[in-house]
């Protein structure tokens, strides 16, 4: 619950295909109401059938009440979205991609008379080798600090060690660092020693009975045959997963972090 001295933020995990979109359409309003949330940040990079985000879905997310859409390594896969990476300030791609890549990695939004920054970074362990998220992350944070003490980081990464290390590196300089990409919600939500909220992975907004959102039969066949089978989104009842973080507006310190999972019928 927010008051004049705090803001409440919902951060939702990767939206995966039609089940994830349906869950967001059905459940975001009640989540906002239940948590009395002031700001909503959603990772949308798997929303378009598991690979990227379409321009149509982007517009629908914003209409629903999403304030900022973050992403990761799949954000480039829907061509109709590419022009919006430059023109839409509320749509982010990881900041540590080369500067020649379209888009931007951070934004500052107005929320109830306060400015809140959102920064998107991508890991390098078991993903493509791009610029250092530690170096780029600190540089971006120092620039954003000139505008607001409230900074939220979506770190889209595979490796738990990399996520924990970056969170502790930025502890006290940002309000929250949340991991995305692995689609499995972790149970390690905490406030770090210098008042930064942290969770290794927000989880999945998508089908609950799945292999990280994908059809289990195909995923099992891939493991057993080692053939490059294309994953398909599972058609099962979805969940919404993420965290609710409360932040002091004056200091940017995290006051609390609460993990949630909401289930929905098809």
Backbone as numpy.savetxt, mean C-alpha at the origin, in Angstrom:
# Nx Ny Nz CAx CAy CAz Cx Cy Cz
-10.06 6.62 16.44 -10.90 7.81 16.44 -10.03 9.05 16.44
-10.35 10.01 15.56 -9.57 11.23 15.45 -10.11 12.32 16.35
-9.23 13.18 16.80 -9.63 14.44 17.42 -8.79 15.53 16.79
-8.81 16.73 17.36 -8.09 17.83 16.75 -6.58 17.65 16.79
-6.09 16.73 17.63 -4.66 16.53 17.79 -4.15 15.28 17.07
-5.06 14.49 16.50 -4.64 13.27 15.81 -5.39 13.11 14.50
-4.81 12.31 13.62 -5.48 11.86 12.40 -5.46 10.34 12.38
-6.52 9.76 11.84 -6.63 8.31 11.72 -6.55 7.91 10.25
-5.65 6.99 9.95 -5.36 6.59 8.57 -5.61 5.11 8.39
-6.31 4.75 7.31 -6.44 3.36 6.90 -5.46 3.10 5.77
-4.66 2.04 5.91 -3.74 1.61 4.87 -4.10 0.18 4.50
-4.50 -0.03 3.25 -4.99 -1.33 2.80 -3.99 -2.02 1.89
-3.91 -3.35 2.02 -2.98 -4.14 1.23 -3.37 -4.23 -0.23
-2.54 -4.92 -1.00 -2.69 -5.01 -2.45 -4.09 -5.47 -2.85
-4.76 -4.67 -3.66 -6.06 -5.04 -4.20 -5.82 -6.00 -5.37
-6.41 -7.19 -5.27 -6.09 -8.26 -6.22 -7.32 -8.64 -7.04
-7.35 -8.20 -8.31 -8.37 -8.61 -9.25 -9.79 -8.19 -8.87
-10.76 -8.78 -9.56 -12.16 -8.44 -9.33 -12.63 -8.72 -7.91
-12.23 -9.84 -7.29 -12.67 -10.04 -5.90 -12.21 -8.93 -4.97
-10.98 -8.48 -5.14 -10.47 -7.40 -4.31 -11.20 -6.09 -4.56
-11.47 -5.82 -5.82 -12.21 -4.59 -6.16 -13.62 -4.64 -5.58
-14.28 -5.81 -5.70 -15.62 -5.94 -5.14 -15.62 -5.71 -3.63
-14.64 -6.28 -2.96 -14.55 -6.10 -1.51 -14.34 -4.64 -1.15
-13.51 -3.96 -1.93 -13.28 -2.54 -1.68 -14.56 -1.74 -1.90
-15.28 -2.04 -2.99 -16.52 -1.33 -3.28 -17.57 -1.59 -2.21
-17.63 -2.84 -1.70 -18.63 -3.19 -0.70 -18.25 -2.72 0.70
-16.95 -2.75 1.00 -16.57 -2.62 2.39 -15.83 -1.38 2.83
-15.34 -0.56 1.88 -14.53 0.58 2.30 -15.34 1.57 3.13
-16.57 1.82 2.71 -17.40 2.78 3.43 -17.60 2.41 4.88
-17.87 1.13 5.14 -18.08 0.70 6.53 -16.78 0.72 7.31
-15.65 0.41 6.66 -14.37 0.50 7.34 -14.09 1.93 7.79
-14.29 2.87 6.88 -14.06 4.28 7.21 -14.95 4.70 8.37
-16.20 4.28 8.32 -17.14 4.63 9.40 -16.74 4.00 10.72
-16.41 2.72 10.71 -16.09 2.00 11.94 -14.83 2.55 12.62
-13.82 2.88 11.80 -12.58 3.39 12.37 -12.55 4.92 12.47
-13.59 5.53 11.94 -13.66 7.01 11.88 -12.39 7.56 11.22
-12.08 6.98 10.08 -10.84 7.29 9.39 -10.91 8.63 8.66
-9.79 9.32 8.67 -9.68 10.60 7.98 -9.03 10.47 6.61
-8.21 9.44 6.42 -7.42 9.29 5.20 -7.34 7.82 4.85
-7.41 7.51 3.54 -7.36 6.13 3.05 -6.28 6.01 1.99
-5.35 5.07 2.21 -4.28 4.77 1.26 -4.40 3.31 0.87
-4.43 3.03 -0.44 -4.63 1.67 -0.94 -3.56 1.35 -1.97
-2.98 0.15 -1.88 -2.07 -0.31 -2.92 -2.89 -0.97 -4.03
-2.82 -0.41 -5.23 -3.68 -0.86 -6.33 -2.98 -1.59 -7.45
-1.76 -2.05 -7.24 -0.97 -2.52 -8.39 -1.38 -3.87 -8.95
-2.26 -4.60 -8.25 -2.75 -5.88 -8.78 -4.24 -5.85 -9.08
-4.83 -4.68 -9.14 -6.29 -4.58 -9.25 -6.83 -5.05 -10.59
-6.08 -4.84 -11.67 -6.55 -5.19 -13.01 -6.20 -6.64 -13.32
-7.05 -7.55 -12.86 -6.86 -8.99 -13.09 -5.51 -9.49 -12.59
-4.99 -8.84 -11.57 -3.75 -9.27 -10.95 -2.50 -8.60 -11.46
-2.62 -7.84 -12.55 -1.42 -7.27 -13.17 -1.65 -5.80 -13.51
-1.28 -4.92 -12.60 -1.39 -3.49 -12.86 -2.72 -2.91 -12.41
-2.94 -1.68 -12.81 -4.14 -0.91 -12.46 -4.61 -0.19 -13.72
-5.90 -0.31 -14.03 -6.43 0.38 -15.21 -6.86 1.79 -14.84
-6.97 2.65 -15.84 -7.43 4.02 -15.60 -8.85 4.02 -15.04
-9.68 3.11 -15.51 -11.07 3.06 -15.03 -11.13 2.70 -13.55
-10.33 1.71 -13.15 -10.32 1.33 -11.74 -9.73 2.43 -10.87
-8.71 3.09 -11.37 -8.14 4.21 -10.62 -9.21 5.25 -10.31
-10.00 5.61 -11.32 -11.04 6.61 -11.12 -12.10 6.11 -10.15
-12.44 4.82 -10.22 -13.43 4.25 -9.31 -12.92 4.26 -7.87
-11.65 3.97 -7.68 -11.08 3.99 -6.33 -11.17 5.39 -5.73
-10.83 6.38 -6.52 -10.90 7.75 -6.01 -12.34 8.15 -5.70
-13.27 7.72 -6.54 -14.69 8.02 -6.30 -15.17 7.37 -5.01
-14.65 6.19 -4.70 -15.01 5.49 -3.48 -14.57 6.21 -2.21
-13.55 7.04 -2.33 -13.02 7.72 -1.16 -11.57 7.42 -0.85
-10.89 6.70 -1.75 -9.46 6.49 -1.59 -8.75 7.82 -1.86
-7.84 8.19 -0.98 -7.13 9.46 -1.14 -5.84 9.32 -1.93
-5.12 8.20 -1.72 -3.86 7.97 -2.43 -3.77 6.50 -2.82
-3.34 6.24 -4.06 -3.11 4.88 -4.54 -1.61 4.68 -4.69
-1.07 3.70 -3.98 0.33 3.32 -4.12 0.44 2.10 -5.04
1.66 1.69 -5.33 1.83 0.59 -6.29 3.15 -0.12 -6.07
3.63 -0.76 -7.14 4.87 -1.52 -7.07 5.31 -1.97 -8.45
5.87 -3.15 -8.53 6.53 -3.58 -9.76 5.57 -3.89 -10.91
4.26 -4.03 -10.64 3.31 -4.32 -11.71 2.61 -3.07 -12.26
2.95 -1.90 -11.76 2.19 -0.69 -12.11 2.30 -0.34 -13.59
3.30 -0.87 -14.27 3.55 -0.50 -15.66 2.73 -1.34 -16.65
1.92 -2.28 -16.20 1.40 -3.30 -17.10 0.08 -2.98 -17.78
-0.56 -1.86 -17.43 -1.77 -1.44 -18.12 -1.48 -0.13 -18.84
-1.43 -0.19 -20.17 -0.96 0.96 -20.93 -1.85 2.19 -20.76
-3.15 1.99 -20.55 -4.03 3.15 -20.45 -3.78 3.95 -19.17
-3.06 3.38 -18.22 -2.77 4.10 -16.97 -1.52 4.96 -17.09
-0.62 4.64 -17.99 0.68 5.28 -18.03 0.62 6.81 -18.08
-0.27 7.43 -18.87 -0.32 8.90 -18.87 -0.68 9.48 -17.50
-1.45 8.74 -16.72 -1.89 9.26 -15.42 -0.77 9.24 -14.39
0.26 8.44 -14.62 1.37 8.41 -13.67 2.04 9.78 -13.56
2.05 10.53 -14.63 2.59 11.89 -14.58 1.55 12.92 -14.16
0.30 12.76 -14.62 -0.69 13.82 -14.44 -1.49 13.72 -13.15
-1.60 12.54 -12.56 -2.44 12.37 -11.37 -1.55 12.32 -10.12
-1.59 13.36 -9.32 -0.70 13.46 -8.17 -1.01 12.43 -7.09
-2.23 11.91 -7.07 -2.62 10.96 -6.03 -2.28 9.52 -6.39
-1.71 9.29 -7.55 -1.30 7.96 -8.01 0.22 7.88 -7.96
0.75 6.91 -7.21 2.20 6.84 -7.02 2.78 5.57 -7.64
4.02 5.68 -8.08 4.85 4.51 -8.39 6.07 4.64 -7.46
6.80 3.53 -7.22 7.93 3.61 -6.30 8.93 4.70 -6.69
9.36 5.46 -5.69 10.22 6.63 -5.93 11.62 6.25 -6.38
12.04 5.00 -6.12 13.41 4.63 -6.46 13.56 3.98 -7.83
12.53 4.10 -8.70 12.73 3.79 -10.12 13.56 4.92 -10.75
14.21 4.67 -11.88 15.00 5.73 -12.51 14.15 6.96 -12.82
14.73 8.14 -12.76 13.97 9.37 -12.99 13.37 9.45 -14.39
13.89 8.66 -15.34 13.34 8.66 -16.69 11.99 7.94 -16.76
11.68 7.12 -15.77 10.41 6.40 -15.75 9.28 7.38 -15.48
8.11 7.18 -16.09 7.00 8.10 -15.83 6.54 8.02 -14.38
5.97 9.12 -13.93 5.35 9.12 -12.62 6.20 9.72 -11.53
5.69 9.66 -10.32 6.33 10.24 -9.15 6.10 9.31 -7.96
6.99 9.40 -6.99 6.97 8.45 -5.89 6.42 8.98 -4.59
6.01 10.23 -4.55 5.46 10.78 -3.32 4.43 11.84 -3.64
3.60 12.11 -2.66 2.60 13.17 -2.79 2.29 13.71 -1.41
1.77 14.92 -1.36 1.31 15.53 -0.11 -0.15 15.91 -0.31
-1.02 15.41 0.57 -2.45 15.66 0.46 -2.92 16.45 1.68
-3.98 17.21 1.48 -4.60 17.95 2.57 -5.65 17.07 3.25
-5.62 17.06 4.57 -6.54 16.22 5.34 -6.96 16.98 6.60
-8.19 17.47 6.58 -8.76 18.17 7.73 -7.85 19.30 8.23
-7.35 20.07 7.30 -6.52 21.21 7.64 -5.06 20.88 7.88
-4.68 19.62 7.68 -3.30 19.20 7.88 -2.76 18.60 6.59
-1.45 18.65 6.43 -0.80 18.03 5.28 -0.25 16.66 5.69
-0.50 15.67 4.85 0.02 14.32 5.07 0.76 13.89 3.80
1.99 13.42 3.98 2.78 12.93 2.85 2.69 11.41 2.76
2.65 10.92 1.53 2.70 9.48 1.27 3.86 9.22 0.32
4.72 8.29 0.71 5.91 7.94 -0.06 5.85 6.46 -0.41
6.12 6.15 -1.67 6.10 4.77 -2.18 7.53 4.36 -2.54
8.00 3.23 -2.01 9.32 2.70 -2.31 9.21 1.24 -2.67
10.22 0.72 -3.37 10.24 -0.70 -3.75 11.55 -1.33 -3.33
11.47 -2.57 -2.82 12.66 -3.29 -2.41 13.45 -3.84 -3.58
14.68 -4.29 -3.27 15.54 -4.83 -4.32 15.85 -6.31 -4.13
15.61 -6.84 -2.93 15.86 -8.26 -2.70 14.77 -9.09 -3.38
15.19 -9.97 -4.28 14.30 -10.87 -5.04 13.36 -10.10 -5.97
13.67 -8.85 -6.25 12.96 -8.05 -7.25 14.01 -7.43 -8.17
13.57 -6.71 -9.18 14.53 -6.12 -10.10 15.41 -5.11 -9.37
16.64 -4.98 -9.82 17.59 -4.09 -9.17 17.36 -2.65 -9.64
16.77 -1.86 -8.75 16.59 -0.43 -9.04 17.39 0.35 -8.01
17.15 1.63 -7.89 17.96 2.46 -6.99 17.71 2.07 -5.53
18.61 2.47 -4.66 18.59 2.06 -3.26 17.40 2.68 -2.52
16.50 1.86 -1.97 15.36 2.43 -1.24 15.77 3.14 0.04
16.90 2.78 0.60 17.37 3.44 1.81 17.85 4.86 1.48
18.67 4.98 0.46 19.20 6.29 0.09 18.09 7.20 -0.46
17.32 6.68 -1.40 16.23 7.46 -1.98 15.17 7.75 -0.93
14.88 6.76 -0.08 13.89 6.96 0.96 14.26 8.07 1.91
15.50 8.08 2.40 15.93 9.14 3.32 15.92 10.50 2.63
16.36 10.54 1.39 16.36 11.81 0.65 14.94 12.34 0.50
14.01 11.47 0.15 12.61 11.89 -0.01 12.02 12.32 1.32
12.29 11.59 2.39 11.76 11.93 3.71 12.25 13.29 4.16
13.52 13.58 3.94 14.05 14.87 4.34 13.38 16.02 3.59
13.05 15.79 2.32 12.35 16.81 1.54 10.91 16.96 2.02
10.23 15.84 2.28 8.83 15.88 2.70 8.69 16.48 4.09
9.70 16.30 4.94 9.67 16.84 6.29 9.54 18.36 6.30
9.96 19.00 5.22 9.86 20.46 5.14 8.41 20.91 4.99
7.53 19.96 4.59 6.12 20.28 4.39 5.23 19.77 5.52
5.61 18.62 6.12 4.75 18.01 7.13 5.53 17.00 7.97
5.18 16.87 9.26 5.79 15.81 10.06 5.12 14.46 9.86
3.97 14.43 9.20 3.21 13.19 9.01 3.55 12.58 7.65
4.32 11.50 7.68 4.79 10.84 6.47 4.48 9.35 6.56
3.78 8.83 5.56 3.43 7.42 5.47 4.22 6.78 4.34
4.80 5.62 4.59 5.61 4.94 3.58 5.02 3.57 3.28
4.74 3.31 2.00 4.40 1.98 1.51 5.66 1.41 0.90
6.23 0.38 1.55 7.44 -0.26 1.05 7.05 -1.58 0.40
7.07 -1.58 -0.92 6.63 -2.73 -1.71 7.84 -3.64 -1.92
7.92 -4.69 -1.08 9.14 -5.48 -1.07 8.84 -6.93 -0.72
9.73 -7.81 -1.18 9.60 -9.25 -0.96 10.22 -9.70 0.35
11.33 -9.10 0.72 12.18 -9.61 1.77 11.88 -8.97 3.12
11.61 -9.81 4.13 11.28 -9.30 5.47 12.44 -8.54 6.09
13.64 -9.04 5.92 14.81 -8.36 6.49 14.93 -6.95 5.94
14.71 -6.81 4.64 14.81 -5.49 4.01 13.74 -4.55 4.56
12.54 -5.07 4.76 11.45 -4.25 5.29 11.74 -3.79 6.72
12.16 -4.72 7.57 12.44 -4.36 8.95 13.61 -3.38 9.04
14.62 -3.60 8.23 15.78 -2.72 8.26 15.43 -1.29 7.85
14.63 -1.15 6.78 14.25 0.19 6.34 13.37 0.88 7.39
12.49 0.12 8.01 11.63 0.71 9.04 12.45 1.25 10.20
13.45 0.50 10.65 14.28 0.96 11.75 15.21 2.10 11.33
15.62 2.09 10.06 16.44 3.19 9.52 15.66 4.50 9.53
14.37 4.42 9.25 13.54 5.63 9.17 12.75 5.88 10.46
12.91 5.02 11.45 12.17 5.17 12.70 12.40 6.55 13.32
11.31 7.21 13.67 11.40 8.55 14.24 11.39 9.66 13.22
11.59 9.31 11.96 11.58 10.31 10.88 10.28 10.26 10.08
9.52 9.17 10.23 8.25 9.01 9.52 7.19 8.53 10.52
5.93 8.63 10.11 4.83 8.22 10.99 4.56 6.73 10.90
4.70 6.15 9.72 4.41 4.73 9.54 5.15 4.20 8.33
5.60 2.94 8.43 6.09 2.19 7.28 5.33 0.88 7.25
4.63 0.64 6.14 3.86 -0.59 5.97 4.38 -1.33 4.76
4.53 -2.64 4.89 4.98 -3.46 3.79 3.81 -3.93 2.94
4.06 -4.03 1.64 3.11 -4.63 0.71 3.88 -5.60 -0.19
3.16 -6.26 -1.08 3.70 -7.12 -2.14 3.54 -8.60 -1.88
3.69 -9.09 -0.63 3.66 -10.54 -0.43 2.26 -11.08 -0.25
1.26 -10.20 -0.04 -0.16 -10.59 0.00 -0.52 -11.49 1.18
0.36 -11.63 2.15 0.06 -12.41 3.36 0.21 -11.48 4.56
-0.89 -11.25 5.26 -0.85 -10.30 6.37 -0.01 -10.87 7.52
0.92 -10.06 8.01 1.75 -10.47 9.13 1.16 -9.98 10.45
1.58 -10.61 11.53 1.01 -10.31 12.86 2.01 -9.56 13.73
2.86 -8.72 13.11 3.92 -8.04 13.85 3.71 -6.53 13.92
2.45 -6.09 13.85 2.22 -4.65 13.93 2.70 -4.11 15.26
3.35 -2.96 15.23 3.96 -2.41 16.45 4.27 -0.93 16.26
4.54 -0.27 17.38 5.12 1.07 17.36 6.60 0.91 17.68
7.46 1.33 16.78 8.90 1.21 16.96 9.39 2.19 18.04
10.63 2.03 18.52 11.11 2.83 19.66 10.97 4.33 19.50
11.09 4.83 18.28 11.03 6.28 18.07 9.70 6.72 17.46
8.65 5.92 17.71 7.26 6.30 17.45 6.83 6.22 15.99
7.42 5.29 15.25 6.97 4.98 13.90 6.17 3.69 13.93
4.97 3.69 13.34 4.16 2.47 13.25 4.71 1.58 12.15
4.63 0.26 12.38 5.22 -0.69 11.42 4.43 -1.98 11.36
4.33 -2.54 10.14 3.90 -3.92 9.93 4.64 -4.43 8.70
5.07 -5.70 8.74 5.85 -6.24 7.62 5.02 -6.36 6.35
3.76 -6.77 6.46 2.90 -6.79 5.27 1.45 -6.57 5.64
0.81 -5.67 4.91 -0.60 -5.35 5.17 -1.52 -6.51 4.84
-1.11 -7.35 3.91 -1.96 -8.46 3.49 -2.59 -8.21 2.14
-3.80 -8.75 1.98 -4.44 -8.83 0.67 -5.85 -8.26 0.73
-6.21 -7.52 -0.28 -7.61 -7.20 -0.54 -7.99 -8.03 -1.77
-8.51 -9.22 -1.52 -8.76 -10.15 -2.62 -9.28 -11.47 -2.09
-9.23 -12.52 -2.92 -9.83 -13.81 -2.54 -9.11 -14.45 -1.37
-9.89 -14.89 -0.38 -9.30 -15.46 0.83 -8.76 -16.86 0.58
-9.49 -17.69 -0.16 -9.05 -19.06 -0.45 -8.25 -19.03 -1.75
-6.97 -18.72 -1.60 -6.13 -18.53 -2.78 -4.68 -18.72 -2.40
-3.81 -18.68 -3.38 -2.36 -18.63 -3.15 -1.92 -17.22 -3.51
-1.74 -16.39 -2.52 -1.47 -14.95 -2.65 -2.39 -14.28 -3.68
-3.63 -14.70 -3.70 -4.63 -14.13 -4.59 -4.91 -14.95 -5.83
-4.05 -15.89 -6.15 -4.17 -16.65 -7.39 -4.92 -17.96 -7.19
-5.43 -18.51 -8.30 -6.13 -19.77 -8.29 -5.21 -20.87 -7.75
-5.61 -21.58 -6.69 -4.73 -22.59 -6.10 -4.33 -23.69 -7.06
-5.25 -24.14 -7.93 -4.92 -25.21 -8.86 -3.77 -24.86 -9.78
-3.80 -23.62 -10.30 -2.72 -23.19 -11.18 -1.42 -23.03 -10.41
-1.51 -22.48 -9.21 -0.30 -22.29 -8.40 0.34 -23.62 -8.04
-0.47 -24.61 -7.71 0.07 -25.94 -7.40 0.71 -26.56 -8.63
0.04 -26.42 -9.79 0.58 -26.97 -11.03 1.92 -26.32 -11.39
2.04 -25.04 -11.15 3.32 -24.35 -11.42 4.43 -24.93 -10.57
4.13 -25.20 -9.30 5.16 -25.74 -8.42 5.53 -27.17 -8.81
4.54 -27.95 -9.22 4.80 -29.36 -9.52 5.44 -29.58 -10.87
5.15 -28.70 -11.83 5.68 -28.89 -13.19 6.82 -27.94 -13.52
6.94 -26.82 -12.76 7.92 -25.76 -13.04 7.71 -25.15 -14.42
6.50 -25.28 -14.94 6.16 -24.63 -16.21 5.75 -23.18 -15.93
5.98 -22.28 -16.89 5.65 -20.86 -16.69 4.15 -20.60 -16.92
3.32 -21.20 -16.13 1.87 -21.03 -16.28 1.48 -19.64 -15.79
0.54 -19.03 -16.49 0.09 -17.69 -16.10 -0.90 -17.80 -14.95
-0.65 -17.06 -13.91 -1.54 -17.05 -12.75 -2.87 -16.41 -13.10
-3.93 -16.91 -12.48 -5.26 -16.32 -12.62 -5.82 -16.06 -11.23
-6.59 -14.97 -11.10 -7.15 -14.62 -9.80 -8.20 -15.66 -9.40
-8.13 -16.11 -8.16 -9.11 -17.08 -7.66 -10.47 -16.41 -7.51
-11.51 -17.16 -7.78 -12.88 -16.65 -7.67 -13.49 -17.17 -6.38
-13.10 -16.55 -5.28 -13.57 -16.96 -3.96 -13.98 -15.71 -3.17
-14.74 -15.88 -2.10 -15.13 -14.72 -1.29 -13.90 -13.93 -0.84
-13.96 -12.61 -0.93 -12.78 -11.80 -0.67 -12.69 -11.30 0.77
-11.49 -10.80 1.08 -11.24 -10.12 2.35 -10.63 -8.75 2.07
-10.78 -7.86 3.03 -10.04 -6.61 3.05 -9.09 -6.67 4.23
-7.81 -6.44 3.98 -6.82 -6.48 5.04 -5.97 -5.22 5.04
-5.55 -4.82 6.22 -4.72 -3.65 6.36 -4.56 -3.27 7.80
-4.20 -2.00 8.03 -4.06 -1.49 9.38 -4.70 -0.12 9.49
-5.05 0.23 10.71 -5.50 1.57 11.05 -4.43 2.19 11.95
-3.92 3.34 11.56 -2.86 4.01 12.31 -3.36 5.38 12.75
-3.15 5.70 14.01 -3.48 7.02 14.55 -2.18 7.80 14.76
-2.17 9.05 14.30 -0.95 9.86 14.26 -1.19 11.19 14.94
-0.22 11.66 15.70 -0.27 13.00 16.26 0.02 14.01 15.16
-0.86 14.99 15.01 -0.70 15.95 13.92 0.50 16.87 14.11
0.84 17.19 15.35 1.92 18.14 15.59 3.30 17.51 15.43
3.44 16.28 15.93 4.75 15.64 15.92 4.93 14.63 14.79
3.83 14.09 14.28 3.92 13.00 13.31 4.14 11.65 13.95
4.18 11.59 15.28 4.39 10.32 15.97 3.15 9.43 15.85
3.38 8.14 15.70 2.28 7.18 15.70 1.84 6.92 17.14
0.54 6.97 17.36 -0.04 6.71 18.68 -0.46 5.26 18.80
-1.01 4.70 17.71 -1.48 3.32 17.74 -1.49 2.74 16.34
-1.45 1.41 16.27 -1.62 0.69 15.01 -2.46 -0.54 15.31
-3.50 -0.74 14.50 -4.40 -1.87 14.69 -4.58 -2.59 13.37
-4.32 -3.90 13.38 -4.46 -4.74 12.19 -5.91 -5.20 12.06
-6.40 -5.31 10.81 -7.79 -5.78 10.62 -7.89 -6.69 9.40
-8.91 -7.56 9.45 -9.34 -8.38 8.32 -10.86 -8.37 8.30
-11.44 -8.01 7.16 -12.87 -8.06 6.98 -13.22 -9.03 5.84
-14.16 -9.92 6.09 -14.55 -10.91 5.09 -15.87 -10.54 4.46
-16.05 -10.93 3.19 -17.28 -10.62 2.44 -17.72 -11.83 1.64
-19.03 -11.96 1.47 -19.58 -13.00 0.60 -19.49 -12.52 -0.85
-19.44 -13.47 -1.78 -19.42 -13.10 -3.20 -20.77 -12.52 -3.62
